[in-house]
Amino acid sequence: MPKSLREQLVGAWDLIEYCAYMPNDESDKMYPMGPEAKGIIMYTPDGHMSAQLLTRQKTFSRYSGTEDDWAQAGKNYVAYTGQFYLDEQGDKQGPVLMHHMRTSNLPELVGDTQRRLCKIQDESDGKYLYLSLGETRKVFGEDRMIRVRWRRMPDNQATKPPAKLPVGSRHTWWDVLAMARATTKVARCK
């Protein structure tokens, strides 16, 4: 028997693309968090979710970062967690997924419930989750459609994390992620 949409949704998803495109031209895209935005969204079997998105940013030590470093890090990061509600029947646009923000690093999101259209699709390189609003939003002064594309992350059955880089290494978090993808088969993120 095929899995329900809810059963397919449960798990961890890696952000592939967060774009805003013109309603009459999907190729006319802009990237509200930049083209290299990263993130993870997770859904649990008991109806909870967590999303974290960030843009590429300057690397600094948590012990020696300046106030400006921390301010920039905060401006380039969005996180929220709470319950999710999925109406698999949805409406004429398709299944509806709602995220209720119980906590967030952005105070204006706390207590908000946001509606998304939800589609899961098998593609040649994996399973993808598409979240969209189904209506235009103002993005940098233009009416655009929002689409967030996530790829299913593999199950992590590893008993320990991958080896750490040597102390003092100049690698960024992005380099660490790329190396983890290339060197670990079981705990690799896609």
N, C-alpha and C positions, 0 to 999 in steps of 0.2 A: 504494500500500500504506500503511495507517495506521502512524503512528509507534508504536514500543514505548513503554511507560511510562518506561523509562530515557531514551529520546531526548526525551520530553516534559519530563522532570524537569530536564535539563541547561539551565542558564541562571541568571538572577538573578530573585529574587522579593521583592516589597515586602510587609512585614507590614501586614495589614489589621486583624486582630483576634486577640488572645491571651486566651481566656476559659476559665473553669472553671464548668461548669453542673451543675445537679442532674440525676442520672441519669433521673429521672422527669419533668423539666420543663426543657427546653432554654431556655425564656425566663427562668428564674431563673439569671442569670449574675452572676459577679463577675470582676474583671479583676486577676489577680495583680500585674501591672506597671502598673496604671492603665488607664483607657479610651483614653488617648492614646499608648500605647506605640508606638514606631517600630522598624523594623529591616529588615534585608536578609538573605536566605539565598541562597547561591550553590552550584551543583553544576557540576563540570567534567566534560568527556567522559571524562577519565582516572580518575574515581572519587574525587575530592577534594571537600570541601565546607567552607564557612565560614558561620557564623551570628553575627549581632550584633543585640542587642536593647537598647533603652534606654527609659527613661521621661523625660518632660519634666522638665527641671531648670533650676536657676538658671544664667544665663549669667555667665561670669567669664573673665577673661583667663588664659591659661596662664602668663603671666609674673607676674601679681599675685594669683592665687588663693590663698586661705588653706588651711591644712591641712584645715579643716572643709569648704571648698568641694570639695577633692579627695576627701575621704572620702565626701561625699555623691555625687559623680560616680561613684565606684567602686561604691557601693551600688546605684546605679541603672543599672548596665550589666552585661550578660552577653555574653560572646563565647567562641566555641570554634571550632576548625578541626581537620580530620583527614580520614580516609577515610569514604566511605559505601558501604554494601552494600545492594543492592536485590534482594529476592526477589519477582519479579512474580507468581508463583503464590501466594505468601503462605500464609495459613491460612484458616480459616472466616470470619475477619473481613475478609479482603482482603489486598492486597499489603503486604509488610513492608519498611520502610526502616530501616536501622540506621546511626546516626552514631557513629563511633569518635572520641573526643575526644583528639587528639594534644597539643593545647595549649589552654589556657583561662585567662581571667583569674580563674577560680574554681578553686583548687588541687584541690578534691575531685572535679572533673570530669575532670582529666587521667588518661588511661588508661581511662576508663569507655567502655562501649559502650551506647548507649541505643536501644531499640526503639520504632518508631513505625509506626502504620498510615498508609498513604499513598493519597491519592485525588487525581486531577487531573480537573477538571471545567470545561467551557466554560459561561460564563454570558453574559448580554447585554452586559456591559461588559468582558469579557476572560476569560482563562484563570486558574483558581484552583487552588492546591495546598492540600489539607487534610491536616494532620498531627495525629494523636491517639494516645492511649495504648491505647485499647480496654478500659481498666479504670479504676476510680475511684482517686483519690489524695486524701490529706488536704490540703485547702486551707483555711487559717484554721480548722482544727478540724472541717471538714465533709468527708464523702466526696463528691467531685465528679469529673466527667469533664473532661478537658483537651482543648481544640481550638485549634489555631493555623491561621489562615487567611491565605494569602499570595496576592498577585496577580502574575502574570507581568509583569516589567518589559520595556519595549520594547528591542530591540537598539539599542545606542549606536554609531552610525557617525560621530559628530561628530569633527572633527579638532582641536578645541580646546574647553576648558570655557566655560561661559557667563561673561559679564563679572562681575567681582567688585563687591561693594557698596563705596561710598566708605568710606575709613578713618574710624573713629569712628561709623559707623552704629550705631544702637540695635537693628537687626534681629537676631533670634535665628536659630539654625540652622533652626528650624521655619518662620520667615518666608522665609528664603532658599530652602528647599525649595519652599514654596508659589509663590514668584515664579518659580523655575526651571520648575515645572510649567506656569505660566501663560504664560511668555514664550519658551520654547524648544521647538520642535517635534521636532527630531531627538534631542536629548539629554534630553528630558523624562522624568521618572520618574512612573509612575502607581502 
